[in-house]
Amino acid sequence: MDNLGAVMVPEGIDIQRLLESKRLSGTLRGDGSWEYHEGMSAIDVINEVECEVVIETTPTELKRGEPGLSHVKAALTAGRHVICTNKGPLAIAMPALMELAHHNDVVFKFSGTVGGGTPVLDFAKKCLEGSRIKSICAILNGTSNYILSKMGSEGKPMKEALAEAQKLGYAEADPTYDIGGFDTACKLVITSNYVLGTSLSIKDLAITGIAGVTPEDIKKAASKGNVIKLIGRVGGGAKVSPEEIPVTHPLNVSGTFNAILFETDSAGDITLVGKGAGGRETASSVLRDLIEIRRTFAR
Amino acid sequence: MDNLGAVMVPEGIDIQRLLESKRLSGTLRGDGSWEYHEGMSAIDVINEVECEVVIETTPTELKRGEPGLSHVKAALTAGRHVICTNKGPLAIAMPALMELAHHNDVVFKFSGTVGGGTPVLDFAKKCLEGSRIKSICAILNGTSNYILSKMGSEGKPMKEALAEAQKLGYAEADPTYDIGGFDTACKLVITSNYVLGTSLSIKDLAITGIAGVTPEDIKKAASKGNVIKLIGRVGGGAKVSPEEIPVTHPLNVSGTFNAILFETDSAGDITLVGKGAGGRETASSVLRDLIEIRRTFAR
């Protein structure tokens, strides 16, 4: 833990200068022109800095949800509003975190975890009043969808399409999280709990990824006017698996698009399509969450 | 005007009994078991009945917007909140009506005019905060989209596809309103004024319908990987016309679906897809508007 440390600047941090210093010296210690606290941890910062909102953006980890889970717990317990773009804590402990936020009378928002800049969660909550949502089915992982689209349009085997996705930066060096269906499962858990009021964790889902899908499967589906997509589905159970859907189905989106279909009792099937990820898009979701917290405060 | 008349029942109207009476006797006069006011007009009802909300659902008429325009004006002037599912008054006089509602401090909602049960207008207002909407392009008329889809998938000429749409009840006996692009234009005006804050009326739009689209045009587009769709577009001018878009474009929805794409600066392109019309769907939008008015009251 020798390399723990935190930068704190009450007037606001000059991110450009900080990044420059990190690039040149390998640390954030700097030249003394800003306050650097040797040995200070993120939890310390959350507890000690007088702030109203904590924004948690560490990477998703699905075994224990750490370090995000500890950050979110500490922040909620300290009475901070929390905006979280990290799916790990939610996939593992969402009901408990919602309860903790409620108990401490603070706002807990996580729009960026599902759909990137596409306001999937807010849409279902704010725009579908008066209709009952009967089921949700969705394409929530851009990497898998890119790979399946490429396999479909160009007849490429999985391995080649994956290599291409990695080259374009759509897929990680270890693609298990995406093509194994785990990213889709996280997002489905979050959406279902938020929109349908379930209390799921990722352990409750049956998860099958796309590793077993062959160009022959895709060709066979095409001969029936269908495409194969990695679909997450709740309503009569919750699962993630490759499914055949008609070419004309609203979920048949190509490339890295995400799409989510809400089946409603009175407004029909409503589908939201957008870019599922991206730094700028996720940042826009954080901004929206901040605006909402500000508004809730103002009341 | 001899056949003017109104039914008024303070405890609520039994619609089933009323319809039955109309079916049997051809009038709503009934057998005296409810109050029937001979000679009373809709405007009289709006002015004389003590009510908080007027719901205007007469059919769209685009020459003068009547009788809906007079109903909405009378209701707003009398200090009633108004829910309007009729596009005519809005396509012709939306800025003036918005101003009238504002002046009388009442709520004026019209969710059902665009997208049927798909909450297009609310989505843009409530879920895209923090992002600037740069342009809107959309498929807003299910009839035209059904016809173009049929021409595309089955190589049918316009006339045959139209006859089929009429047989299925998707198209009116006089299809000008739909296939001439006027319905799309109305919805585009309403969406642009509501979401982008423009002050358009239908006269400001360049409107070209789908009557000139041939199976050959569609075949030629297909050879380039494109489809032809009737698209309404605002952002650098406002117009309605058939356009070629790639098969993989999120607006490429089939059958009677509607789709609307918001181009945003920070959240990417976001598309909403749903059933564009239908009695049940429009009723669900009225219900949502009522809930919102109730909530605005409650504050």
Interface residues (C-beta under 8 A of the other chain):
Chain A: G116 G117 T118 P119 D122 F123 K126 C127 L128 E129 G130 S131 S149 T248 P250 V253 S254 G255 F257 T264 S266 A267 G268 D269 I270 T271 L272 V273 G274 K275 G278 R280 E281 A283 S284 S285 L287 R288 L290 I291 E292
Chain B: G116 G117 T118 P119 D122 F123 K126 C127 L128 E129 G130 S131 T248 P250 V253 S254 G255 F257 T264 S266 A267 G268 D269 I270 T271 L272 V273 G274 K275 G278 R280 E281 A283 S284 S285 L287 R288 L290 I291 E292
